[in-house]
Amino acid sequence: MAVLERYKRNPNRREAYHVLSAIDCLREERYEAGLDAIQAAEHVEPIPDGVVLMRGLHDNITVAELSEALRKVLRVPDSSES
């Protein structure tokens, strides 16, 4: 997500799909699968055939929303909370 933040753009649907998949893997403690999903996002691999035509969160999610989802999984406090 640092790359997206640096370029000040939201993820495309492929990137978002894979990042959301990685977050789900972290939530389920499937770390190896999470790493695979992040690598897929970095390489902008295609969305799996069974999902490509389905509408979902990956269609219109922002970097801020992805960061918030990751923070919740990692239990990292929001920087605005003091």
C-alpha positions as CSV (number, residue, x, y, z in Angstrom):
1,M,0.0,0.0,0.0
2,A,3.0,2.2,0.5
3,V,3.4,2.4,-3.3
4,L,-0.2,3.4,-3.8
5,E,0.1,6.1,-1.1
6,R,3.4,7.3,-2.6
7,Y,1.7,7.7,-6.1
8,K,-1.4,9.1,-4.5
9,R,-3.8,6.8,-6.2
10,N,-6.4,4.2,-5.3
11,P,-5.8,0.6,-6.2
12,N,-7.2,-0.8,-9.4
13,R,-9.6,-3.7,-8.9
14,R,-6.9,-6.3,-9.4
15,E,-4.7,-4.8,-6.8
16,A,-7.6,-4.3,-4.4
17,Y,-8.8,-7.8,-4.8
18,H,-5.4,-9.3,-3.9
19,V,-4.8,-6.9,-1.0
20,L,-8.2,-7.7,0.4
21,S,-7.4,-11.4,0.0
22,A,-4.1,-11.0,1.8
23,I,-6.0,-9.2,4.7
24,D,-8.4,-12.1,4.9
25,C,-5.6,-14.5,5.0
26,L,-4.0,-12.6,7.9
27,R,-7.3,-12.5,9.7
28,E,-7.4,-16.3,9.3
29,E,-3.7,-16.7,10.3
30,R,-2.9,-18.2,6.9
31,Y,0.4,-16.2,6.5
32,E,1.9,-18.1,3.6
33,A,-1.3,-17.5,1.6
34,G,-1.3,-13.9,2.6
35,L,2.2,-13.4,1.3
36,D,1.2,-15.1,-2.0
37,A,-1.8,-12.7,-2.2
38,I,0.5,-9.6,-1.7
39,Q,2.9,-10.9,-4.3
40,A,-0.1,-11.2,-6.7
41,A,-1.1,-7.6,-5.9
42,E,2.4,-6.4,-6.6
43,H,2.5,-8.2,-9.9
44,V,-1.1,-7.1,-10.7
45,E,-2.1,-10.7,-11.5
46,P,-5.5,-11.4,-12.9
47,I,-8.5,-11.8,-10.6
48,P,-9.5,-15.6,-10.5
49,D,-12.0,-16.6,-13.2
50,G,-14.7,-17.4,-10.7
51,V,-14.5,-13.9,-9.2
52,V,-13.7,-11.7,-12.2
53,L,-17.3,-10.9,-13.1
54,M,-18.5,-10.6,-9.5
55,R,-18.9,-7.1,-8.1
56,G,-17.4,-6.6,-4.7
57,L,-15.4,-4.4,-2.4
58,H,-12.4,-4.7,-4.7
59,D,-14.3,-2.6,-7.3
60,N,-14.4,0.8,-5.5
61,I,-12.1,0.7,-2.4
62,T,-9.7,3.5,-1.4
63,V,-6.2,3.2,0.0
64,A,-7.5,4.6,3.2
65,E,-10.1,1.9,3.5
66,L,-7.5,-0.8,2.8
67,S,-5.2,0.7,5.4
68,E,-8.0,0.7,7.9
69,A,-8.9,-2.9,7.2
70,L,-5.2,-3.9,7.6
71,R,-4.9,-1.9,10.9
72,K,-7.9,-3.7,12.3
73,V,-6.4,-7.1,11.5
74,L,-3.0,-6.1,12.9
75,R,-4.7,-4.3,15.8
76,V,-2.6,-1.2,15.2
77,P,-4.1,2.0,16.7
78,D,-5.1,4.7,14.4
79,S,-2.6,7.6,14.4
80,S,-5.4,10.0,15.0
81,E,-6.3,8.3,18.3
82,S,-4.3,9.9,21.2
